[in-house]
Every structure is written in C-alpha cells, then in structure tokens.
Amino acid sequence: MAIRYWSIIITYVICQLSGIIVYTPALNFIPKEQRSATWIVFSFLITLVISLFLLLPERHMHRDIERASIKDTVKWAIYGIFLVYLTQFVASMIDVGLLGEPPKSENTENVMNLVRSAPYAVLVVAIVGPILEEIIFRKIIFGYFYRKTNFWIAAIISALLFSLLHMDKHIIIYAGIGITLAFLYVKTRRIIVPIIGHCSMNTIAIVLTFTPSLQRLQDQQHDAFIHWLLVWH
C-alpha cells in the first residue's frame, strides 16, 4: 500500500482519537455542550484537507483505467442514492425482523444528539465524514484488497471494517451498505459516486430524525415489512 494511503489512514485514526486525548483551552469560549461538536468539525475538516492534499499526485495517475463517462457517472450517482437507501432498508428489516436486534441504532442516536447540541455539526455528518470514509474504506482499503483478491473478498473486508468503525450492533446494516458502496465504486471507477450515495444516506437520516411525520411514515413501512418477514419466516 502506498505511503500516502497509510498517511491518510493514520491521520484519520488520529482524528478519531483526538476528541479523547486532546484538550485545548482555545475552546473555552464555546459553550461546554458544544465543545465536543466544535472539535469534531475542526478535526474532520483538517483531516479532509490533509487527505485531499495527499491524493493530489493521483490527478495524473491511473489514466489507463477505464472510468465511467460524465453521463454514466451522473446516472450511477442517482441510481446509487436509491440503491444505498434500499440496501439500508432491507438490511435493517433483516437485522430487526429476523435477528431480533433493537430498531434503534446507538451510533445514530449519538450522531443525532451531536447535531442537536450543535447544528453546524451536520457539516461533518452529512458531507465531510462520508467523504473521508469513502476515501479510506472504498478507495484505499477496498481498492487495495480488490487488486489483491476479488470483489467479494475486498468488499466484505472493507465493509466489516466500516461496520466496526461505527461501534454498533447493527453490523449487517453497515456491512450491507459498505458492499453496495463498493459495487458503485467498481461500477464507475469514480470515488465521487459512492461519496454521493453515502452523503445522501446520511442526509436522509438527518431529515427523517428532525421531521417526525416522515419518521413515522418510515417506521410504519418498517413495521409492515417486519410483519411480513415474521409471517414468512
């Protein structure tokens, strides 16, 4: 694996741990309940800038790889939004209906509480976070194992690591989403496509959380599907 890729991964790990091990008096002027969110936004933005800088040399590399045209990229970006959401929906139904996992995700609750305490944290949840995760888990980790093995082995490894990062019991959901995002990356050879799918998924989750009527509608669909699964099972 290229040194620049290891550098991005290490930078991301430091970013994840920085909220625990770093304290700066410079944040004292910020209300206490918003300090954590402020540091997360700052550290993620810095990590994104560093990651993009390290990837700059790739602008002139891999020209021989056949990438999707602009038209196909736009098409698959749109398809990807629906495909990722469908994967999340079906995986959550299996996770809850067949495996008996609680419908609430602890990770999602923590993220939404972060947004409630500091609305500007939505920048990380909806945009910066997904971009970084796609660079690391799809472009770097999946890409590395895909070159060494095959799609399924690479997709499963990267998807499991993706699910472990979120430290949540709903492994099937995160793994399913990870595999779908890997498929979109391979299909187009453009990292922007899974990035759009990932950003859209997180944005939809935020909208549903803060729009009770839409959340109730989704819950009703979930309940109906779970009932069908239980009857079928």
KAQUI-V929527 format. One record per run of one state. SS is the DSSP state (~ for helix, > for strand, _ for the rest). FROM is the first residue (numbers start at 1). TO is the last residue. If there is no record, write none. Layout:
BEGIN
[[SS/FROM/TO] [SS/FROM/TO]]
END
This chain:
BEGIN
[[_/1/2] [~/3/21] [_/22/24] [~/25/27] [_/28/31] [~/32/60] [_/61/69] [~/70/98] [_/99/105] [~/106/117] [_/118/118] [~/119/148] [_/149/150] [~/151/165] [_/166/170] [~/171/188] [_/189/190] [~/191/209] [_/210/211] [~/212/232] [_/233/233]]
END
